[in-house]
Amino acid sequence: MNELDEFVSQFASAVWGLPLVILLIGGGFYLLILSNFLPFRYLGHSLDLLRGKYNNPNDPGEINHFQSLSTALSSTVGMGNIAGVAVAIALGGPGAIFWLWVSAVVGMATKFFTNTLAVMYRGKDTQGNIQGGVMYFIEEGLGKKWKFMAVFFSVAGLIGALPVFNVNQLTQAINFILLEPNNIPTGFGTNLIIGIILVILTSIVILGGLQRISKTVSKLVPAMVALYFVSVIIILIVNYDVVPYYFSTIFTDAFAAENYKGEPMLGGVLGGLIILGVRRGAFSNEAGIGTATMAHGASKTSEPVREGLVAMLGPAIDTLVVCTLTALCILVTGIWQTSDVNGVSLTAAAFEDSIPYVGDYLLLLCIAAFSISSLFSFSYYGTKCLSYLAGAENKHYYNYFYIISILLGATTSLSMMINLIDGFFALMAIPTMISTLILAPRVMKAARIYFKKYKD
């Protein structure tokens, strides 16, 4: 297992090199400039769309704007925001959060373009149903000669959509918060039991299809974000005197990198810190990875630009709000400097430090909601990838593979699971970003037509 862990770690480090950082962040900056900072100029209109102001039940698609964003957010607002941020701080200190923010700002532009394309170039599966996603906009937008990239994305998506990291961290949280403090022995047996329970819960929802998934998560996502928000605000109030100091260290440490504990990359420690922040940002909001295009591509709309405007809210909610709250929560308690724990256990220690007796239980509730909702959404992404590769009539076979992987996530190490998903996310980003950059001028042409109609 140690050798396998090391192999997966080396694989993730290899794909997360300078070329991918340039593609994700450089490509995102290019899209931001090309759009003339459009994501920030139409935030108000995006919120109107999300509230359903322009919904038309007769538009093509399966789910409304709010449900599509909820489905996409339920897979990103999750353990990446709680455990992923903790991993970033444990390895990189406060400065890693600055680069997380950078990835979110450029990620808003990337999300606008990728999800506009997901509706603009919807394709049909082998059963004749309209589908959206990176694989379809590559084939429909770039033509059959580019199909190899669509296949590459879908194959990587079969692994990238597995819930192993979320399950791993939920299992760790149950052990750290619930079982160990009550002197209940933990190990492979208890982890397997937790995995079996999650298999049962997940099976009930995912075998019901997208309608059941979207209805479930559209109720879960707002509730879990609200509970988490209130809990973290309490922690910040308790530690209000040090909040300004630690908020400022996010900026000062972003270039000093004195707390960075990982491997130097891009020629130095600062390079390693930048990659760490971008990597955790991509894991948190998946901008440029392409998974969310499969949820937004199913939205009921005849205006592709509208879905892009709704989708770009994802990184703002996910990274700029939720990840920042988690980061400040960990930083202001000082736990990150005194504890050896990592991942979700570090966040739990911060909650317990500021809200004794109940803090870590509140976090456990949030973690359970975050993790379980993401289990539902990622299964949908995996079935879409298999549907593209092997035909819609065979997509249900992915659910069985997916359910088995839950047991794997519950019984293996954090490092292996996070590196596995990181690595395949990186592979998915390559065709997503290349095709988006090529098709970006077509998005801007559609955007100019749409905003002229909107103003008129």
Legacy VTK file of the C-alpha trace (Angstrom):
# vtk DataFile Version 3.0
C-alpha trace
ASCII
DATASET POLYDATA
POINTS 456 float
0.000 0.000 0.000
2.898 2.371 0.757
4.372 1.765 -2.700
0.974 2.359 -4.322
0.533 5.532 -2.265
3.922 6.795 -3.449
3.140 5.940 -7.079
-0.173 7.860 -6.970
1.608 10.821 -5.321
4.261 10.916 -8.057
1.569 10.663 -10.740
-0.327 13.654 -9.287
2.864 15.735 -8.977
3.864 14.916 -12.555
0.595 16.099 -14.121
0.359 19.160 -11.846
3.411 20.800 -13.367
4.106 24.179 -14.968
2.245 23.432 -18.262
-1.040 22.714 -16.436
-0.730 25.806 -14.188
-0.169 27.958 -17.294
-3.137 26.309 -19.002
-5.507 26.796 -16.022
-4.421 30.185 -14.661
-2.950 31.684 -17.846
-5.942 30.438 -19.843
-8.325 31.791 -17.222
-6.668 35.237 -17.299
-6.917 35.240 -21.100
-10.659 34.454 -20.902
-11.141 37.150 -18.232
-9.497 39.775 -20.452
-11.229 38.514 -23.611
-14.592 38.901 -21.853
-13.651 42.407 -20.674
-14.257 41.273 -17.068
-17.812 40.308 -17.955
-18.347 37.991 -14.943
-18.049 40.941 -12.578
-20.137 43.345 -14.677
-23.239 41.149 -14.747
-23.324 39.647 -11.241
-26.734 41.233 -10.587
-28.181 39.683 -13.732
-26.660 36.319 -12.746
-28.515 36.449 -9.427
-31.785 37.304 -11.214
-31.308 34.247 -13.421
-30.618 32.085 -10.384
-33.820 33.282 -8.710
-35.785 32.063 -11.735
-36.749 35.490 -13.082
-36.270 34.343 -16.684
-37.223 30.651 -16.378
-39.254 29.182 -19.234
-40.639 25.661 -18.601
-40.827 25.085 -22.366
-37.079 25.528 -22.874
-35.050 22.393 -23.717
-33.274 20.624 -20.847
-34.025 18.610 -17.722
-33.576 20.933 -14.698
-33.851 24.669 -13.953
-30.975 27.139 -13.364
-31.123 26.833 -9.573
-31.134 23.031 -9.667
-28.232 22.930 -12.127
-26.128 25.259 -9.944
-27.126 23.289 -6.816
-26.116 20.022 -8.490
-22.780 21.511 -9.561
-22.192 23.145 -6.153
-23.055 19.977 -4.263
-20.027 18.343 -5.876
-17.716 21.323 -5.237
-19.038 22.889 -2.009
-17.949 19.972 0.067
-14.852 18.347 1.433
-12.652 20.478 -0.825
-13.800 23.465 1.227
-13.283 21.811 4.613
-10.559 19.184 4.227
-8.958 20.617 1.060
-8.415 24.041 2.647
-7.009 22.374 5.761
-4.536 20.433 3.591
-3.515 23.685 1.862
-2.857 25.477 5.172
-1.079 22.487 6.731
1.335 22.352 3.761
1.533 25.993 2.733
0.412 28.179 5.626
-1.801 31.265 5.142
-0.181 32.216 1.815
-1.709 29.228 0.036
-5.159 30.827 0.442
-4.133 33.845 -1.671
-3.404 31.564 -4.631
-6.684 29.776 -3.926
-8.401 33.161 -4.386
-6.528 33.835 -7.636
-7.745 30.517 -9.018
-11.325 31.446 -8.039
-11.281 34.894 -9.679
-9.985 33.583 -13.002
-12.158 30.498 -12.472
-15.296 32.646 -12.692
-14.369 33.574 -16.255
-13.474 29.969 -17.083
-16.812 28.746 -15.702
-18.685 31.318 -17.792
-17.071 30.116 -21.014
-17.127 26.346 -20.375
-20.770 26.275 -19.269
-21.974 28.588 -22.025
-20.379 26.112 -24.430
-22.064 23.209 -22.597
-25.476 24.583 -23.641
-24.389 26.117 -26.965
-23.114 22.785 -28.272
-25.375 20.186 -26.739
-25.287 16.799 -28.400
-27.458 13.682 -28.347
-26.702 10.362 -26.724
-27.379 6.974 -28.349
-30.994 7.097 -27.116
-31.609 10.463 -28.763
-31.671 12.493 -25.526
-30.117 15.994 -25.487
-26.903 16.052 -23.406
-24.364 18.693 -22.436
-20.786 18.547 -21.231
-17.189 18.967 -22.336
-17.245 15.800 -24.450
-20.266 17.048 -26.400
-19.070 20.603 -26.975
-15.717 19.269 -28.203
-17.386 16.983 -30.737
-20.199 19.379 -31.741
-18.143 22.579 -31.613
-14.781 21.431 -32.963
-15.892 18.526 -35.133
-15.325 14.787 -35.331
-11.568 15.127 -35.852
-11.299 16.354 -32.241
-13.277 13.434 -30.832
-10.096 11.903 -29.377
-10.062 14.773 -26.831
-13.695 14.123 -25.934
-12.878 10.457 -25.369
-9.792 11.395 -23.306
-11.938 13.654 -21.096
-14.594 10.975 -20.606
-12.089 8.238 -19.708
-10.394 10.509 -17.149
-13.855 11.486 -15.859
-14.667 7.871 -14.983
-12.008 8.069 -12.239
-12.199 11.822 -11.560
-15.902 11.505 -10.718
-15.350 8.872 -8.042
-16.318 9.988 -4.505
-13.288 8.448 -2.777
-11.875 11.664 -1.245
-15.233 12.779 0.176
-15.921 9.339 1.612
-12.403 9.137 3.057
-12.765 12.444 4.860
-16.277 11.737 6.118
-14.984 8.461 7.555
-12.039 10.274 9.152
-14.410 12.868 10.643
-16.716 10.228 12.139
-13.703 8.471 13.680
-12.049 11.665 14.979
-15.186 13.444 16.245
-17.633 10.686 17.178
-15.974 7.326 17.796
-12.500 7.960 19.255
-13.600 10.511 21.928
-16.147 7.922 23.134
-13.470 5.206 23.399
-14.849 3.199 20.485
-11.973 1.386 18.733
-11.508 2.482 15.121
-9.861 0.667 12.262
-10.592 -1.199 9.072
-13.746 -2.790 10.519
-15.416 0.464 11.600
-14.346 2.170 8.363
-15.932 -0.640 6.351
-19.200 -0.328 8.323
-19.283 3.440 7.619
-18.653 2.687 3.941
-21.525 0.177 3.798
-23.942 2.696 5.361
-22.889 5.316 2.779
-23.372 2.766 -0.007
-26.986 2.209 1.101
-27.763 5.951 1.343
-26.133 6.713 -2.007
-27.804 3.826 -3.821
-31.288 5.015 -2.836
-30.732 8.418 -4.447
-28.450 7.831 -7.440
-30.448 4.932 -8.843
-33.366 7.378 -9.110
-31.608 9.486 -11.770
-30.964 13.213 -12.240
-34.430 14.431 -11.193
-34.100 12.798 -7.775
-30.468 13.962 -7.444
-31.268 17.591 -8.321
-34.316 17.754 -6.035
-32.362 16.279 -3.137
-29.304 18.523 -3.446
-31.313 21.695 -4.150
-32.699 21.259 -0.623
-29.444 20.096 0.982
-26.996 22.661 -0.480
-28.592 25.901 0.840
-29.171 24.330 4.270
-25.640 22.988 4.648
-24.027 26.253 3.496
-26.178 28.202 5.999
-25.308 25.908 8.921
-21.603 25.994 8.091
-21.662 29.786 7.630
-23.269 30.376 11.042
-20.850 28.000 12.790
-17.758 29.665 11.314
-19.050 33.171 12.045
-19.350 32.156 15.719
-15.690 31.036 15.677
-14.595 34.316 14.074
-16.540 36.313 16.674
-14.915 34.333 19.501
-11.491 35.124 18.016
-12.355 38.572 16.628
-9.162 40.190 17.997
-6.830 38.179 15.710
-9.000 38.069 12.574
-7.437 41.215 10.967
-3.908 39.903 11.621
-4.484 36.505 10.030
-6.437 37.993 7.134
-3.414 40.187 6.355
-0.996 37.224 6.615
-2.836 35.585 3.703
-1.438 38.416 1.541
2.000 38.784 3.161
2.714 35.029 3.162
1.568 34.597 -0.446
5.014 35.684 -1.691
7.179 34.955 1.365
6.231 31.251 1.558
7.964 30.921 4.930
5.361 28.380 6.135
5.539 26.179 3.039
6.329 22.551 3.935
5.928 20.836 0.571
8.369 20.084 -2.230
9.844 23.130 -4.045
8.453 23.373 -7.590
8.779 25.673 -10.595
12.324 26.365 -9.446
11.629 27.241 -5.820
9.476 27.291 -2.715
7.217 30.076 -4.011
6.490 27.983 -7.095
5.471 25.086 -4.863
3.136 27.373 -2.905
1.507 28.686 -6.088
0.898 25.163 -7.414
-0.484 24.086 -4.017
-2.983 26.970 -4.012
-4.022 26.449 -7.637
-4.345 22.691 -7.111
-6.543 23.087 -4.042
-8.524 25.814 -5.832
-9.200 23.516 -8.776
-10.230 20.774 -6.370
-12.507 23.205 -4.549
-14.345 24.905 -7.427
-13.369 22.666 -10.405
-13.093 25.692 -12.721
-11.419 24.449 -15.886
-11.840 20.788 -14.948
-15.180 20.393 -16.717
-17.342 18.289 -14.417
-19.880 21.085 -13.822
-20.550 21.365 -17.562
-22.445 18.074 -17.335
-24.867 19.523 -14.746
-25.211 22.944 -16.375
-25.540 21.347 -19.811
-28.777 19.730 -18.598
-30.331 23.078 -17.619
-33.687 24.145 -19.068
-32.687 27.129 -21.179
-32.549 28.215 -24.794
-29.968 30.920 -24.010
-26.458 29.423 -23.530
-25.075 32.702 -22.150
-27.602 32.612 -19.300
-26.276 29.282 -18.089
-22.713 30.599 -18.249
-23.729 33.553 -16.058
-25.324 31.234 -13.491
-22.364 28.841 -13.530
-19.802 31.575 -12.876
-21.362 32.143 -9.438
-19.966 28.740 -8.418
-16.331 29.763 -7.714
-17.519 32.929 -5.940
-19.737 30.952 -3.548
-17.473 27.956 -3.264
-13.982 29.445 -2.967
-14.226 33.172 -2.242
-16.861 32.651 0.476
-16.842 29.104 1.876
-13.098 28.374 1.520
-12.188 31.773 3.008
-14.425 31.127 6.013
-12.781 27.735 6.576
-9.291 29.205 6.211
-9.921 32.009 8.718
-11.518 29.517 11.111
-8.340 27.368 11.078
-5.931 30.322 11.152
-7.468 32.373 13.981
-7.538 29.424 16.384
-3.810 28.791 15.851
-4.478 25.046 15.610
-2.586 24.820 12.310
0.663 25.710 14.137
0.261 23.378 17.124
-1.478 20.273 15.774
-0.069 17.386 13.745
-3.458 16.392 12.298
-4.347 17.126 8.671
-7.406 17.278 6.458
-10.805 17.351 8.084
-9.350 16.577 11.534
-7.537 19.951 11.500
-10.789 21.800 10.811
-12.534 19.754 13.520
-9.822 20.688 16.026
-10.387 24.379 15.203
-14.152 24.039 15.736
-13.661 22.256 19.069
-11.155 24.898 20.226
-13.598 27.806 19.756
-16.954 26.100 20.391
-16.218 23.560 23.148
-18.409 20.447 23.477
-20.614 21.125 20.431
-18.306 22.692 17.807
-16.953 19.494 16.330
-20.448 17.953 16.302
-21.746 20.945 14.323
-18.897 20.396 11.894
-19.747 16.701 11.646
-23.312 17.626 10.621
-21.964 19.962 7.925
-19.442 17.375 6.742
-22.141 14.710 6.498
-24.348 17.012 4.395
-21.429 18.191 2.236
-20.114 14.679 1.616
-23.408 12.892 1.058
-24.693 15.547 -1.384
-21.450 15.321 -3.364
-21.849 11.536 -3.532
-25.119 12.064 -5.406
-23.761 14.583 -7.947
-20.510 12.862 -8.861
-22.365 9.660 -9.746
-24.292 11.638 -12.365
-21.031 12.914 -13.885
-19.600 9.405 -14.109
-22.696 7.994 -15.811
-22.557 10.817 -18.382
-18.938 9.918 -19.191
-19.764 6.224 -19.577
-22.852 7.090 -21.634
-20.648 8.995 -24.085
-18.085 6.191 -24.286
-20.303 3.088 -24.311
-23.826 4.285 -25.093
-26.656 5.605 -22.914
-28.129 2.129 -22.537
-24.994 1.077 -20.602
-24.550 4.137 -18.361
-26.209 2.483 -15.337
-23.267 0.085 -15.046
-21.148 2.987 -13.774
-23.293 3.229 -10.636
-22.135 -0.232 -9.528
-18.466 0.695 -10.030
-19.171 3.967 -8.216
-20.806 2.236 -5.246
-17.865 -0.180 -4.867
-15.448 2.796 -4.861
-17.223 4.161 -1.755
-15.890 1.180 0.184
-12.398 1.878 -1.207
-12.544 5.530 -0.118
-13.638 4.588 3.388
-10.786 2.136 3.984
-7.698 3.809 2.430
-5.401 6.753 3.274
-6.086 10.470 2.794
-2.933 11.051 0.730
-3.749 8.312 -1.773
-7.335 9.459 -2.281
-6.592 13.178 -2.667
-3.674 12.522 -5.049
-5.752 10.097 -7.129
-8.542 12.616 -7.705
-6.065 15.505 -8.139
-4.278 13.574 -10.871
-7.388 12.713 -12.871
-8.798 16.233 -12.425
-5.578 17.465 -14.042
-6.055 15.083 -16.981
-9.660 16.284 -17.408
-8.503 19.916 -17.425
-6.290 19.444 -20.505
-9.059 18.826 -23.110
-11.461 21.152 -21.250
-9.172 24.190 -21.358
-7.750 23.584 -24.857
-11.215 23.274 -26.431
-12.580 26.232 -24.431
-9.746 28.519 -25.530
-10.307 27.547 -29.189
-14.089 28.090 -28.974
-13.941 31.248 -26.787
-14.479 33.728 -29.685
-17.786 32.003 -30.510
-18.894 32.476 -26.889
-18.086 36.184 -27.061
-20.057 36.523 -30.307
-23.094 34.916 -28.614
-22.557 37.072 -25.489
-22.587 40.323 -27.486
-25.874 39.336 -29.143
-27.403 38.291 -25.801
-26.423 41.436 -23.876
-27.632 43.666 -26.679
-31.055 41.977 -26.428
-30.897 42.220 -22.613
-30.164 45.976 -22.699
-32.827 46.611 -25.348
LINES 1 457
456 0 1 2 3 4 5 6 7 8 9 10 11 12 13 14 15 16 17 18 19 20 21 22 23 24 25 26 27 28 29 30 31 32 33 34 35 36 37 38 39 40 41 42 43 44 45 46 47 48 49 50 51 52 53 54 55 56 57 58 59 60 61 62 63 64 65 66 67 68 69 70 71 72 73 74 75 76 77 78 79 80 81 82 83 84 85 86 87 88 89 90 91 92 93 94 95 96 97 98 99 100 101 102 103 104 105 106 107 108 109 110 111 112 113 114 115 116 117 118 119 120 121 122 123 124 125 126 127 128 129 130 131 132 133 134 135 136 137 138 139 140 141 142 143 144 145 146 147 148 149 150 151 152 153 154 155 156 157 158 159 160 161 162 163 164 165 166 167 168 169 170 171 172 173 174 175 176 177 178 179 180 181 182 183 184 185 186 187 188 189 190 191 192 193 194 195 196 197 198 199 200 201 202 203 204 205 206 207 208 209 210 211 212 213 214 215 216 217 218 219 220 221 222 223 224 225 226 227 228 229 230 231 232 233 234 235 236 237 238 239 240 241 242 243 244 245 246 247 248 249 250 251 252 253 254 255 256 257 258 259 260 261 262 263 264 265 266 267 268 269 270 271 272 273 274 275 276 277 278 279 280 281 282 283 284 285 286 287 288 289 290 291 292 293 294 295 296 297 298 299 300 301 302 303 304 305 306 307 308 309 310 311 312 313 314 315 316 317 318 319 320 321 322 323 324 325 326 327 328 329 330 331 332 333 334 335 336 337 338 339 340 341 342 343 344 345 346 347 348 349 350 351 352 353 354 355 356 357 358 359 360 361 362 363 364 365 366 367 368 369 370 371 372 373 374 375 376 377 378 379 380 381 382 383 384 385 386 387 388 389 390 391 392 393 394 395 396 397 398 399 400 401 402 403 404 405 406 407 408 409 410 411 412 413 414 415 416 417 418 419 420 421 422 423 424 425 426 427 428 429 430 431 432 433 434 435 436 437 438 439 440 441 442 443 444 445 446 447 448 449 450 451 452 453 454 455
